[in-house]
Amino acid sequence: MRFPAPLIHGTLIKRYKRFMADVTLDDGQVVTAHLANSGAMLGTAVPGMEVWLSPAANPERKLKYSWELVRADGALVGVNTAYPNAIAAEAIGDGAIAELTGYRTIRREVKYGANSRIDLLLEAPDRPPCYVEVKNVHLKRGPMAEFPDAVTARGAKHLVELRAMVEQGARAVMLYLVQRGDCVGFTVAEDIDPTYAAGLRTAIADGVEAICYTCHMSLEGIRIGEPLPIHLQGMKL
């Protein structure tokens, strides 16, 4: 996935109201950017951090910029949670995710379960459908990437829905996409959301697959990287 226009460098002043951030551009101008991220953004929204914004394609949009990247711990980190589904779909179509090859079609935002939509539905005539839920990951408090960075009742619900798909004979995959390239593995932030951690263990025990991939980040775009090992306390994956 490539950014449609060159990114604009600046310095974060503050993030507020969840979806807004004030940024000082290099020319001294202060702008308010839209932030497509409802999470806590621990360690990635500290005032003074280097950030990169994209200009709005629509001149009529109220906020003329979107916050795309931040430099945290020396690494570029993607903060736009609207991208992972597209990055994953592109990677699957290119055969870059080994666990998800061999499917003829990829459909996005397909209704399933109890009033839910699956991020990606992979289908082929010779195998069961594959339901893929994609989660954006950018939290890092040590060598490993972690999810979630805030309590996520919605995420726990998705695990229940995926388990139901397995019970019905389908394949279900939880794909964690890490929008940074400086992690050696992935784990669940159990101290932040123990309910989600327990739900993931149950889902895996019931046949839901969990995989994690890092991303190659640049100022030009984001593309899928290498698989990361998943470490869950009490489980061997």
C-alpha positions, 0 to 999 in steps of 0.5 A, spaced: 500 500 500 502 506 497 500 513 500 497 517 495 501 523 496 508 525 499 507 525 507 508 532 511 513 532 517 511 535 523 511 535 531 506 532 535 503 537 540 497 533 543 492 528 541 485 529 544 478 527 543 480 520 541 480 522 533 484 529 533 491 531 534 495 538 533 501 538 530 506 543 528 509 543 521 516 544 519 514 551 517 511 553 523 504 552 522 500 549 527 494 544 524 489 539 526 489 532 523 484 527 523 486 520 527 483 514 525 485 510 531 480 509 537 485 506 541 490 508 547 496 509 543 500 507 549 507 510 547 505 513 540 502 519 542 507 523 546 508 530 545 514 532 541 514 526 537 516 526 530 509 525 526 507 525 518 501 527 515 497 526 509 494 531 505 486 530 504 484 528 497 478 532 498 479 540 498 472 540 502 474 536 508 474 540 514 480 537 517 485 537 511 490 532 514 490 525 516 496 523 521 499 516 518 506 515 522 510 516 528 517 515 530 517 511 536 523 508 539 527 510 533 522 506 528 516 508 524 510 506 526 503 506 523 497 509 527 492 509 521 487 503 523 483 504 517 489 501 513 490 493 516 485 490 512 487 493 505 494 491 507 492 484 509 488 483 502 493 486 498 498 481 501 493 475 501 492 477 493 500 477 492 501 470 496 505 474 501 501 470 507 503 463 506 498 461 511 492 464 507 494 462 500 490 458 495 483 461 495 480 464 489 476 470 491 477 475 497 471 479 499 471 484 505 466 486 510 461 480 509 456 480 514 456 473 519 455 471 526 450 475 530 450 482 527 458 482 525 462 483 519 468 479 517 474 483 515 476 478 510 472 472 507 476 467 503 473 462 498 475 457 493 471 451 491 475 446 493 475 448 501 471 451 506 470 458 507 476 462 511 474 467 515 479 472 517 479 477 522 484 483 522 487 487 528 492 493 528 497 492 532 502 498 534 503 497 542 510 495 544 513 495 551 519 491 550 521 486 545 515 484 543 508 487 539 502 487 544 495 487 543 490 490 545 492 497 548 486 498 551 480 494 553 476 491 547 469 488 548 468 488 541 475 484 540 472 479 545 466 479 541 470 477 534 473 471 538 466 468 540 464 469 532 470 466 530 469 460 534 462 459 532 465 459 524 469 453 526 463 450 529 460 450 523 465 447 519 469 453 516 476 456 517 477 462 522 483 466 522 485 471 527 491 475 523 495 480 527 498 486 523 504 489 526 505 496 523 512 497 525 518 493 524 522 493 530 518 487 534 521 480 535 514 476 537 507 478 539 503 477 545 497 479 548 497 485 553 494 481 559 495 486 564 491 491 559 485 486 558 485 479 561 478 478 558 481 478 551 487 474 553 482 469 556 478 469 550 484 468 545 486 462 549 479 459 548 478 461 541 485 457 539 483 451 543 477 451 539 480 451 533 481 458 531 488 460 528 492 465 530 498 468 526 502 475 526 505 479 521 510 485 521 510 490 516 515 494 512 514 501 514 516 507 509 514 514 508 512 512 501 508 506 503 506 500 508 507 493 505 507 486 509 513 483 512 515 477 515 511 472 520 512 473 528 512 468 533 506 468 537 507 467 545 501 466 549 502 464 557 500 457 558 500 455 550 505 453 545 503 455 538 
